[in-house]
Amino acid sequence: MSALDAVEPGTVLPSLTVRFTRTDLVRYAGASTDFNPIHHSDRAAAELGLDDVIAHGMLTMGTALRVVTDWVGDPGRVLSYAVRFTRPVRVPDTADGTAVDIEGVVKAVADGVATVSIEARCGGEKVLGGAVAEVRVD
């Protein structure tokens, strides 16, 4: 019997804290080919009224799913994933960058599929809304 066999609504997943630095943003830009300057240029970010350079939304979204994939041990178990972006993740030009705290809670289990609500916060503010993943647990 695996730990996933005993999953029930209310199960809290191990939390995760990740850090994004400007270097991470440059690496992600290269991998994704998203070279929008708001992800690396203070000037471009300021011209759009942003307080700082911001992380790519898809980087934030994908990284937040790690709370689920780390828990189930196999990304192939994820059946669906959806989020709404509520706030940008500001990434200052410092060695430490910024931290994003990620938590997950099982909301329902039916037919071997767990519905997990994911919460991601940066500086205490929610950066993703309505983040939900469906994952096979049988």
CNS distance restraints for C-alpha pairs under 8 A (distance, minus, plus):
assign (resid   1 and name CA) (resid   5 and name CA) 6.41 0.50 0.50
assign (resid   2 and name CA) (resid   6 and name CA) 7.58 0.50 0.50
assign (resid   3 and name CA) (resid   7 and name CA) 7.13 0.50 0.50
assign (resid   4 and name CA) (resid  72 and name CA) 7.40 0.50 0.50
assign (resid   4 and name CA) (resid 137 and name CA) 5.49 0.50 0.50
assign (resid   4 and name CA) (resid 138 and name CA) 6.96 0.50 0.50
assign (resid   5 and name CA) (resid 137 and name CA) 6.76 0.50 0.50
assign (resid   5 and name CA) (resid 138 and name CA) 6.31 0.50 0.50
assign (resid   7 and name CA) (resid  11 and name CA) 6.42 0.50 0.50
assign (resid   7 and name CA) (resid 106 and name CA) 7.92 0.50 0.50
assign (resid   7 and name CA) (resid 109 and name CA) 7.52 0.50 0.50
assign (resid   7 and name CA) (resid 114 and name CA) 7.81 0.50 0.50
assign (resid   7 and name CA) (resid 137 and name CA) 7.67 0.50 0.50
assign (resid   8 and name CA) (resid 106 and name CA) 6.85 0.50 0.50
assign (resid   8 and name CA) (resid 108 and name CA) 6.91 0.50 0.50
assign (resid   8 and name CA) (resid 109 and name CA) 6.14 0.50 0.50
assign (resid   9 and name CA) (resid 105 and name CA) 7.79 0.50 0.50
assign (resid   9 and name CA) (resid 106 and name CA) 5.05 0.50 0.50
assign (resid   9 and name CA) (resid 107 and name CA) 4.88 0.50 0.50
assign (resid   9 and name CA) (resid 108 and name CA) 4.94 0.50 0.50
assign (resid   9 and name CA) (resid 109 and name CA) 6.44 0.50 0.50
assign (resid  10 and name CA) (resid 105 and name CA) 6.06 0.50 0.50
assign (resid  10 and name CA) (resid 106 and name CA) 5.36 0.50 0.50
assign (resid  10 and name CA) (resid 107 and name CA) 6.11 0.50 0.50
assign (resid  11 and name CA) (resid 105 and name CA) 5.71 0.50 0.50
assign (resid  11 and name CA) (resid 106 and name CA) 5.20 0.50 0.50
assign (resid  11 and name CA) (resid 107 and name CA) 7.95 0.50 0.50
assign (resid  12 and name CA) (resid 103 and name CA) 7.92 0.50 0.50
assign (resid  12 and name CA) (resid 104 and name CA) 6.10 0.50 0.50
assign (resid  12 and name CA) (resid 105 and name CA) 4.57 0.50 0.50
assign (resid  12 and name CA) (resid 106 and name CA) 6.50 0.50 0.50
assign (resid  13 and name CA) (resid  67 and name CA) 7.09 0.50 0.50
assign (resid  13 and name CA) (resid  68 and name CA) 7.45 0.50 0.50
assign (resid  13 and name CA) (resid  71 and name CA) 6.60 0.50 0.50
assign (resid  13 and name CA) (resid 103 and name CA) 6.74 0.50 0.50
assign (resid  13 and name CA) (resid 104 and name CA) 5.18 0.50 0.50
assign (resid  13 and name CA) (resid 105 and name CA) 5.90 0.50 0.50
assign (resid  13 and name CA) (resid 106 and name CA) 7.73 0.50 0.50
assign (resid  14 and name CA) (resid  67 and name CA) 7.10 0.50 0.50
assign (resid  14 and name CA) (resid  71 and name CA) 7.11 0.50 0.50
assign (resid  14 and name CA) (resid 103 and name CA) 7.11 0.50 0.50
assign (resid  14 and name CA) (resid 104 and name CA) 7.50 0.50 0.50
assign (resid  15 and name CA) (resid  67 and name CA) 6.57 0.50 0.50
assign (resid  15 and name CA) (resid 101 and name CA) 7.45 0.50 0.50
assign (resid  15 and name CA) (resid 102 and name CA) 5.77 0.50 0.50
assign (resid  15 and name CA) (resid 103 and name CA) 4.74 0.50 0.50
assign (resid  15 and name CA) (resid 104 and name CA) 6.99 0.50 0.50
assign (resid  16 and name CA) (resid  67 and name CA) 6.18 0.50 0.50
assign (resid  16 and name CA) (resid 101 and name CA) 5.97 0.50 0.50
assign (resid  16 and name CA) (resid 102 and name CA) 5.11 0.50 0.50
assign (resid  16 and name CA) (resid 103 and name CA) 6.56 0.50 0.50
assign (resid  17 and name CA) (resid  99 and name CA) 6.51 0.50 0.50
assign (resid  17 and name CA) (resid 100 and name CA) 5.60 0.50 0.50
assign (resid  17 and name CA) (resid 101 and name CA) 4.43 0.50 0.50
assign (resid  17 and name CA) (resid 102 and name CA) 6.01 0.50 0.50
assign (resid  18 and name CA) (resid  99 and name CA) 5.59 0.50 0.50
assign (resid  18 and name CA) (resid 100 and name CA) 5.34 0.50 0.50
assign (resid  18 and name CA) (resid 101 and name CA) 6.61 0.50 0.50
assign (resid  19 and name CA) (resid  96 and name CA) 7.35 0.50 0.50
assign (resid  19 and name CA) (resid  97 and name CA) 6.55 0.50 0.50
assign (resid  19 and name CA) (resid  98 and name CA) 5.42 0.50 0.50
assign (resid  19 and name CA) (resid  99 and name CA) 4.36 0.50 0.50
assign (resid  19 and name CA) (resid 100 and name CA) 6.20 0.50 0.50
assign (resid  20 and name CA) (resid  24 and name CA) 5.88 0.50 0.50
assign (resid  20 and name CA) (resid  25 and name CA) 7.24 0.50 0.50
assign (resid  20 and name CA) (resid  55 and name CA) 7.61 0.50 0.50
assign (resid  20 and name CA) (resid  91 and name CA) 6.76 0.50 0.50
assign (resid  20 and name CA) (resid  96 and name CA) 7.81 0.50 0.50
assign (resid  20 and name CA) (resid  97 and name CA) 5.50 0.50 0.50
assign (resid  20 and name CA) (resid  98 and name CA) 5.44 0.50 0.50
assign (resid  20 and name CA) (resid  99 and name CA) 6.48 0.50 0.50
assign (resid  20 and name CA) (resid 100 and name CA) 7.86 0.50 0.50
assign (resid  21 and name CA) (resid  25 and name CA) 6.57 0.50 0.50
assign (resid  21 and name CA) (resid  91 and name CA) 6.28 0.50 0.50
assign (resid  21 and name CA) (resid  92 and name CA) 7.47 0.50 0.50
assign (resid  21 and name CA) (resid  93 and name CA) 7.36 0.50 0.50
assign (resid  21 and name CA) (resid  94 and name CA) 7.35 0.50 0.50
assign (resid  21 and name CA) (resid  95 and name CA) 6.97 0.50 0.50
assign (resid  21 and name CA) (resid  96 and name CA) 6.42 0.50 0.50
assign (resid  21 and name CA) (resid  97 and name CA) 4.17 0.50 0.50
assign (resid  21 and name CA) (resid  98 and name CA) 6.57 0.50 0.50
assign (resid  22 and name CA) (resid  26 and name CA) 6.37 0.50 0.50
assign (resid  22 and name CA) (resid  40 and name CA) 6.76 0.50 0.50
assign (resid  22 and name CA) (resid  91 and name CA) 6.56 0.50 0.50
assign (resid  22 and name CA) (resid  92 and name CA) 7.36 0.50 0.50
assign (resid  22 and name CA) (resid  93 and name CA) 6.27 0.50 0.50
assign (resid  22 and name CA) (resid  94 and name CA) 7.94 0.50 0.50
assign (resid  22 and name CA) (resid  97 and name CA) 6.78 0.50 0.50
assign (resid  23 and name CA) (resid  27 and name CA) 6.21 0.50 0.50
assign (resid  24 and name CA) (resid  28 and name CA) 6.10 0.50 0.50
assign (resid  25 and name CA) (resid  29 and name CA) 6.02 0.50 0.50
assign (resid  25 and name CA) (resid  39 and name CA) 6.47 0.50 0.50
assign (resid  25 and name CA) (resid  40 and name CA) 7.00 0.50 0.50
assign (resid  25 and name CA) (resid  55 and name CA) 6.31 0.50 0.50
assign (resid  25 and name CA) (resid  56 and name CA) 7.27 0.50 0.50
assign (resid  26 and name CA) (resid  30 and name CA) 6.32 0.50 0.50
assign (resid  26 and name CA) (resid  39 and name CA) 7.73 0.50 0.50
assign (resid  26 and name CA) (resid  40 and name CA) 6.86 0.50 0.50
assign (resid  27 and name CA) (resid  31 and name CA) 6.33 0.50 0.50
assign (resid  28 and name CA) (resid  32 and name CA) 5.91 0.50 0.50
assign (resid  28 and name CA) (resid  33 and name CA) 7.91 0.50 0.50
assign (resid  28 and name CA) (resid  34 and name CA) 7.86 0.50 0.50
assign (resid  28 and name CA) (resid  59 and name CA) 7.28 0.50 0.50
assign (resid  29 and name CA) (resid  33 and name CA) 5.26 0.50 0.50
assign (resid  29 and name CA) (resid  34 and name CA) 4.84 0.50 0.50
assign (resid  29 and name CA) (resid  35 and name CA) 5.40 0.50 0.50
assign (resid  30 and name CA) (resid  34 and name CA) 7.09 0.50 0.50
assign (resid  30 and name CA) (resid  35 and name CA) 7.42 0.50 0.50
assign (resid  35 and name CA) (resid  39 and name CA) 7.33 0.50 0.50
assign (resid  36 and name CA) (resid  40 and name CA) 7.82 0.50 0.50
assign (resid  37 and name CA) (resid  41 and name CA) 5.27 0.50 0.50
assign (resid  37 and name CA) (resid  44 and name CA) 5.84 0.50 0.50
assign (resid  37 and name CA) (resid  45 and name CA) 7.27 0.50 0.50
assign (resid  38 and name CA) (resid  42 and name CA) 7.18 0.50 0.50
assign (resid  38 and name CA) (resid  44 and name CA) 5.41 0.50 0.50
assign (resid  38 and name CA) (resid  45 and name CA) 4.58 0.50 0.50
assign (resid  38 and name CA) (resid  53 and name CA) 5.46 0.50 0.50
assign (resid  38 and name CA) (resid  54 and name CA) 6.32 0.50 0.50
assign (resid  39 and name CA) (resid  45 and name CA) 7.67 0.50 0.50
assign (resid  39 and name CA) (resid  53 and name CA) 5.26 0.50 0.50
assign (resid  39 and name CA) (resid  54 and name CA) 5.23 0.50 0.50
assign (resid  39 and name CA) (resid  55 and name CA) 5.85 0.50 0.50
assign (resid  39 and name CA) (resid  56 and name CA) 6.57 0.50 0.50
assign (resid  40 and name CA) (resid  53 and name CA) 5.96 0.50 0.50
assign (resid  40 and name CA) (resid  54 and name CA) 7.81 0.50 0.50
assign (resid  41 and name CA) (resid  45 and name CA) 6.21 0.50 0.50
assign (resid  41 and name CA) (resid  53 and name CA) 6.36 0.50 0.50
assign (resid  42 and name CA) (resid  46 and name CA) 6.05 0.50 0.50
assign (resid  42 and name CA) (resid  52 and name CA) 6.17 0.50 0.50
assign (resid  42 and name CA) (resid  53 and name CA) 5.72 0.50 0.50
assign (resid  43 and name CA) (resid  47 and name CA) 6.16 0.50 0.50
assign (resid  44 and name CA) (resid  48 and name CA) 6.63 0.50 0.50
assign (resid  45 and name CA) (resid  49 and name CA) 6.54 0.50 0.50
assign (resid  45 and name CA) (resid  50 and name CA) 5.10 0.50 0.50
assign (resid  45 and name CA) (resid  51 and name CA) 7.09 0.50 0.50
assign (resid  45 and name CA) (resid  52 and name CA) 6.05 0.50 0.50
assign (resid  45 and name CA) (resid  53 and name CA) 5.53 0.50 0.50
assign (resid  45 and name CA) (resid  54 and name CA) 7.80 0.50 0.50
assign (resid  46 and name CA) (resid  50 and name CA) 5.08 0.50 0.50
assign (resid  46 and name CA) (resid  51 and name CA) 6.30 0.50 0.50
assign (resid  46 and name CA) (resid  52 and name CA) 6.94 0.50 0.50
assign (resid  51 and name CA) (resid  90 and name CA) 7.65 0.50 0.50
assign (resid  52 and name CA) (resid  90 and name CA) 5.64 0.50 0.50
assign (resid  52 and name CA) (resid  91 and name CA) 6.52 0.50 0.50
assign (resid  52 and name CA) (resid  92 and name CA) 6.37 0.50 0.50
assign (resid  53 and name CA) (resid  90 and name CA) 5.79 0.50 0.50
assign (resid  53 and name CA) (resid  91 and name CA) 5.62 0.50 0.50
assign (resid  53 and name CA) (resid  92 and name CA) 6.81 0.50 0.50
assign (resid  54 and name CA) (resid  88 and name CA) 6.06 0.50 0.50
assign (resid  54 and name CA) (resid  89 and name CA) 5.32 0.50 0.50
assign (resid  54 and name CA) (resid  90 and name CA) 4.44 0.50 0.50
assign (resid  54 and name CA) (resid  91 and name CA) 5.50 0.50 0.50
assign (resid  55 and name CA) (resid  59 and name CA) 6.91 0.50 0.50
assign (resid  55 and name CA) (resid  60 and name CA) 6.89 0.50 0.50
assign (resid  55 and name CA) (resid  88 and name CA) 7.05 0.50 0.50
assign (resid  55 and name CA) (resid  89 and name CA) 5.44 0.50 0.50
assign (resid  55 and name CA) (resid  90 and name CA) 6.44 0.50 0.50
assign (resid  55 and name CA) (resid  91 and name CA) 6.48 0.50 0.50
assign (resid  56 and name CA) (resid  60 and name CA) 6.44 0.50 0.50
assign (resid  57 and name CA) (resid  61 and name CA) 6.08 0.50 0.50
assign (resid  57 and name CA) (resid  85 and name CA) 7.24 0.50 0.50
assign (resid  57 and name CA) (resid  88 and name CA) 7.51 0.50 0.50
assign (resid  58 and name CA) (resid  62 and name CA) 5.87 0.50 0.50
assign (resid  59 and name CA) (resid  63 and name CA) 5.95 0.50 0.50
assign (resid  60 and name CA) (resid  64 and name CA) 6.08 0.50 0.50
assign (resid  60 and name CA) (resid  89 and name CA) 7.80 0.50 0.50
assign (resid  61 and name CA) (resid  65 and name CA) 6.64 0.50 0.50
assign (resid  61 and name CA) (resid  83 and name CA) 7.19 0.50 0.50
assign (resid  61 and name CA) (resid 128 and name CA) 7.74 0.50 0.50
assign (resid  62 and name CA) (resid  66 and name CA) 7.15 0.50 0.50
assign (resid  64 and name CA) (resid 102 and name CA) 6.18 0.50 0.50
assign (resid  64 and name CA) (resid 118 and name CA) 7.46 0.50 0.50
assign (resid  64 and name CA) (resid 120 and name CA) 6.62 0.50 0.50
assign (resid  65 and name CA) (resid  69 and name CA) 6.42 0.50 0.50
assign (resid  65 and name CA) (resid 118 and name CA) 7.77 0.50 0.50
assign (resid  65 and name CA) (resid 133 and name CA) 7.81 0.50 0.50
assign (resid  66 and name CA) (resid  70 and name CA) 5.52 0.50 0.50
assign (resid  67 and name CA) (resid  71 and name CA) 6.29 0.50 0.50
assign (resid  67 and name CA) (resid 102 and name CA) 6.70 0.50 0.50
assign (resid  67 and name CA) (resid 103 and name CA) 6.65 0.50 0.50
assign (resid  67 and name CA) (resid 104 and name CA) 6.53 0.50 0.50
assign (resid  67 and name CA) (resid 118 and name CA) 7.93 0.50 0.50
assign (resid  68 and name CA) (resid  72 and name CA) 6.25 0.50 0.50
assign (resid  68 and name CA) (resid 104 and name CA) 7.15 0.50 0.50
assign (resid  68 and name CA) (resid 116 and name CA) 7.78 0.50 0.50
assign (resid  68 and name CA) (resid 133 and name CA) 7.83 0.50 0.50
assign (resid  69 and name CA) (resid  73 and name CA) 5.58 0.50 0.50
assign (resid  69 and name CA) (resid  74 and name CA) 5.85 0.50 0.50
assign (resid  69 and name CA) (resid  75 and name CA) 5.11 0.50 0.50
assign (resid  69 and name CA) (resid  77 and name CA) 7.97 0.50 0.50
assign (resid  69 and name CA) (resid  78 and name CA) 7.54 0.50 0.50
assign (resid  70 and name CA) (resid  74 and name CA) 7.47 0.50 0.50
assign (resid  72 and name CA) (resid  77 and name CA) 7.35 0.50 0.50
assign (resid  72 and name CA) (resid 137 and name CA) 7.43 0.50 0.50
assign (resid  74 and name CA) (resid  78 and name CA) 7.98 0.50 0.50
assign (resid  77 and name CA) (resid 135 and name CA) 5.41 0.50 0.50
assign (resid  77 and name CA) (resid 136 and name CA) 5.11 0.50 0.50
assign (resid  77 and name CA) (resid 137 and name CA) 7.49 0.50 0.50
assign (resid  78 and name CA) (resid 133 and name CA) 7.05 0.50 0.50
assign (resid  78 and name CA) (resid 134 and name CA) 6.01 0.50 0.50
assign (resid  78 and name CA) (resid 135 and name CA) 4.35 0.50 0.50
assign (resid  78 and name CA) (resid 136 and name CA) 6.47 0.50 0.50
assign (resid  79 and name CA) (resid 133 and name CA) 7.44 0.50 0.50
assign (resid  79 and name CA) (resid 134 and name CA) 5.39 0.50 0.50
assign (resid  79 and name CA) (resid 135 and name CA) 5.40 0.50 0.50
assign (resid  79 and name CA) (resid 136 and name CA) 6.96 0.50 0.50
assign (resid  80 and name CA) (resid 133 and name CA) 5.52 0.50 0.50
assign (resid  80 and name CA) (resid 134 and name CA) 5.16 0.50 0.50
assign (resid  80 and name CA) (resid 135 and name CA) 7.22 0.50 0.50
assign (resid  81 and name CA) (resid 131 and name CA) 7.37 0.50 0.50
assign (resid  81 and name CA) (resid 132 and name CA) 5.73 0.50 0.50
assign (resid  81 and name CA) (resid 133 and name CA) 4.26 0.50 0.50
assign (resid  81 and name CA) (resid 134 and name CA) 6.48 0.50 0.50
assign (resid  82 and name CA) (resid 130 and name CA) 7.48 0.50 0.50
assign (resid  82 and name CA) (resid 131 and name CA) 5.63 0.50 0.50
assign (resid  82 and name CA) (resid 132 and name CA) 5.61 0.50 0.50
assign (resid  82 and name CA) (resid 133 and name CA) 6.60 0.50 0.50
assign (resid  83 and name CA) (resid 128 and name CA) 6.31 0.50 0.50
assign (resid  83 and name CA) (resid 129 and name CA) 6.07 0.50 0.50
assign (resid  83 and name CA) (resid 130 and name CA) 5.44 0.50 0.50
assign (resid  83 and name CA) (resid 131 and name CA) 4.11 0.50 0.50
assign (resid  83 and name CA) (resid 132 and name CA) 6.56 0.50 0.50
assign (resid  84 and name CA) (resid 128 and name CA) 5.64 0.50 0.50
assign (resid  84 and name CA) (resid 129 and name CA) 4.91 0.50 0.50
assign (resid  84 and name CA) (resid 130 and name CA) 5.86 0.50 0.50
assign (resid  84 and name CA) (resid 131 and name CA) 6.60 0.50 0.50
assign (resid  85 and name CA) (resid 127 and name CA) 6.20 0.50 0.50
assign (resid  85 and name CA) (resid 128 and name CA) 4.79 0.50 0.50
assign (resid  85 and name CA) (resid 129 and name CA) 6.10 0.50 0.50
assign (resid  86 and name CA) (resid 126 and name CA) 6.85 0.50 0.50
assign (resid  86 and name CA) (resid 127 and name CA) 5.08 0.50 0.50
assign (resid  86 and name CA) (resid 128 and name CA) 5.24 0.50 0.50
assign (resid  86 and name CA) (resid 129 and name CA) 5.84 0.50 0.50
assign (resid  87 and name CA) (resid 125 and name CA) 7.82 0.50 0.50
assign (resid  87 and name CA) (resid 126 and name CA) 6.83 0.50 0.50
assign (resid  87 and name CA) (resid 127 and name CA) 4.53 0.50 0.50
assign (resid  87 and name CA) (resid 128 and name CA) 7.00 0.50 0.50
assign (resid  88 and name CA) (resid 127 and name CA) 6.28 0.50 0.50
assign (resid  89 and name CA) (resid 122 and name CA) 6.59 0.50 0.50
assign (resid  89 and name CA) (resid 127 and name CA) 6.75 0.50 0.50
assign (resid  90 and name CA) (resid  98 and name CA) 7.24 0.50 0.50
assign (resid  91 and name CA) (resid  97 and name CA) 5.45 0.50 0.50
assign (resid  91 and name CA) (resid  98 and name CA) 5.56 0.50 0.50
assign (resid  92 and name CA) (resid  97 and name CA) 5.41 0.50 0.50
assign (resid  92 and name CA) (resid  98 and name CA) 6.89 0.50 0.50
assign (resid  93 and name CA) (resid  97 and name CA) 6.41 0.50 0.50
assign (resid  98 and name CA) (resid 122 and name CA) 7.52 0.50 0.50
assign (resid  99 and name CA) (resid 122 and name CA) 6.12 0.50 0.50
assign (resid  99 and name CA) (resid 123 and name CA) 7.47 0.50 0.50
assign (resid 100 and name CA) (resid 120 and name CA) 6.46 0.50 0.50
assign (resid 100 and name CA) (resid 121 and name CA) 5.52 0.50 0.50
assign (resid 100 and name CA) (resid 122 and name CA) 4.65 0.50 0.50
assign (resid 100 and name CA) (resid 123 and name CA) 7.58 0.50 0.50
assign (resid 101 and name CA) (resid 120 and name CA) 5.58 0.50 0.50
assign (resid 101 and name CA) (resid 121 and name CA) 5.18 0.50 0.50
assign (resid 101 and name CA) (resid 122 and name CA) 6.40 0.50 0.50
assign (resid 102 and name CA) (resid 118 and name CA) 7.06 0.50 0.50
assign (resid 102 and name CA) (resid 119 and name CA) 5.63 0.50 0.50
assign (resid 102 and name CA) (resid 120 and name CA) 4.43 0.50 0.50
assign (resid 102 and name CA) (resid 121 and name CA) 6.52 0.50 0.50
assign (resid 103 and name CA) (resid 118 and name CA) 5.71 0.50 0.50
assign (resid 103 and name CA) (resid 119 and name CA) 5.23 0.50 0.50
assign (resid 103 and name CA) (resid 120 and name CA) 6.57 0.50 0.50
assign (resid 104 and name CA) (resid 116 and name CA) 6.25 0.50 0.50
assign (resid 104 and name CA) (resid 117 and name CA) 5.54 0.50 0.50
assign (resid 104 and name CA) (resid 118 and name CA) 4.41 0.50 0.50
assign (resid 104 and name CA) (resid 119 and name CA) 6.28 0.50 0.50
assign (resid 105 and name CA) (resid 116 and name CA) 5.46 0.50 0.50
assign (resid 105 and name CA) (resid 117 and name CA) 5.37 0.50 0.50
assign (resid 105 and name CA) (resid 118 and name CA) 6.69 0.50 0.50
assign (resid 106 and name CA) (resid 114 and name CA) 6.42 0.50 0.50
assign (resid 106 and name CA) (resid 115 and name CA) 5.76 0.50 0.50
assign (resid 106 and name CA) (resid 116 and name CA) 4.34 0.50 0.50
assign (resid 106 and name CA) (resid 117 and name CA) 6.31 0.50 0.50
assign (resid 107 and name CA) (resid 114 and name CA) 7.42 0.50 0.50
assign (resid 107 and name CA) (resid 115 and name CA) 5.56 0.50 0.50
assign (resid 107 and name CA) (resid 116 and name CA) 5.64 0.50 0.50
assign (resid 107 and name CA) (resid 117 and name CA) 6.46 0.50 0.50
assign (resid 108 and name CA) (resid 114 and name CA) 5.69 0.50 0.50
assign (resid 108 and name CA) (resid 115 and name CA) 5.17 0.50 0.50
assign (resid 108 and name CA) (resid 116 and name CA) 7.37 0.50 0.50
assign (resid 109 and name CA) (resid 113 and name CA) 5.53 0.50 0.50
assign (resid 109 and name CA) (resid 114 and name CA) 4.33 0.50 0.50
assign (resid 109 and name CA) (resid 115 and name CA) 6.29 0.50 0.50
assign (resid 110 and name CA) (resid 114 and name CA) 6.62 0.50 0.50
assign (resid 112 and name CA) (resid 136 and name CA) 5.75 0.50 0.50
assign (resid 112 and name CA) (resid 137 and name CA) 5.37 0.50 0.50
assign (resid 112 and name CA) (resid 138 and name CA) 4.83 0.50 0.50
assign (resid 113 and name CA) (resid 134 and name CA) 6.40 0.50 0.50
assign (resid 113 and name CA) (resid 135 and name CA) 5.44 0.50 0.50
assign (resid 113 and name CA) (resid 136 and name CA) 4.44 0.50 0.50
assign (resid 113 and name CA) (resid 137 and name CA) 5.65 0.50 0.50
assign (resid 113 and name CA) (resid 138 and name CA) 7.29 0.50 0.50
assign (resid 114 and name CA) (resid 134 and name CA) 5.66 0.50 0.50
assign (resid 114 and name CA) (resid 135 and name CA) 5.32 0.50 0.50
assign (resid 114 and name CA) (resid 136 and name CA) 6.31 0.50 0.50
assign (resid 114 and name CA) (resid 137 and name CA) 6.42 0.50 0.50
assign (resid 115 and name CA) (resid 132 and name CA) 6.82 0.50 0.50
assign (resid 115 and name CA) (resid 133 and name CA) 5.82 0.50 0.50
assign (resid 115 and name CA) (resid 134 and name CA) 4.58 0.50 0.50
assign (resid 115 and name CA) (resid 135 and name CA) 6.57 0.50 0.50
assign (resid 116 and name CA) (resid 132 and name CA) 5.56 0.50 0.50
assign (resid 116 and name CA) (resid 133 and name CA) 5.20 0.50 0.50
assign (resid 116 and name CA) (resid 134 and name CA) 6.23 0.50 0.50
assign (resid 116 and name CA) (resid 135 and name CA) 7.66 0.50 0.50
assign (resid 117 and name CA) (resid 130 and name CA) 7.49 0.50 0.50
assign (resid 117 and name CA) (resid 131 and name CA) 5.90 0.50 0.50
assign (resid 117 and name CA) (resid 132 and name CA) 4.65 0.50 0.50
assign (resid 117 and name CA) (resid 133 and name CA) 6.66 0.50 0.50
assign (resid 118 and name CA) (resid 130 and name CA) 7.77 0.50 0.50
assign (resid 118 and name CA) (resid 131 and name CA) 5.16 0.50 0.50
assign (resid 118 and name CA) (resid 132 and name CA) 5.90 0.50 0.50
assign (resid 118 and name CA) (resid 133 and name CA) 7.58 0.50 0.50
assign (resid 119 and name CA) (resid 126 and name CA) 7.12 0.50 0.50
assign (resid 119 and name CA) (resid 128 and name CA) 6.63 0.50 0.50
assign (resid 119 and name CA) (resid 129 and name CA) 7.34 0.50 0.50
assign (resid 119 and name CA) (resid 131 and name CA) 6.75 0.50 0.50
assign (resid 120 and name CA) (resid 126 and name CA) 5.79 0.50 0.50
assign (resid 120 and name CA) (resid 127 and name CA) 5.79 0.50 0.50
assign (resid 120 and name CA) (resid 128 and name CA) 5.79 0.50 0.50
assign (resid 121 and name CA) (resid 125 and name CA) 5.05 0.50 0.50
assign (resid 121 and name CA) (resid 126 and name CA) 4.38 0.50 0.50
assign (resid 121 and name CA) (resid 127 and name CA) 5.50 0.50 0.50
assign (resid 121 and name CA) (resid 128 and name CA) 7.57 0.50 0.50
assign (resid 122 and name CA) (resid 126 and name CA) 6.57 0.50 0.50
assign (resid 122 and name CA) (resid 127 and name CA) 6.57 0.50 0.50
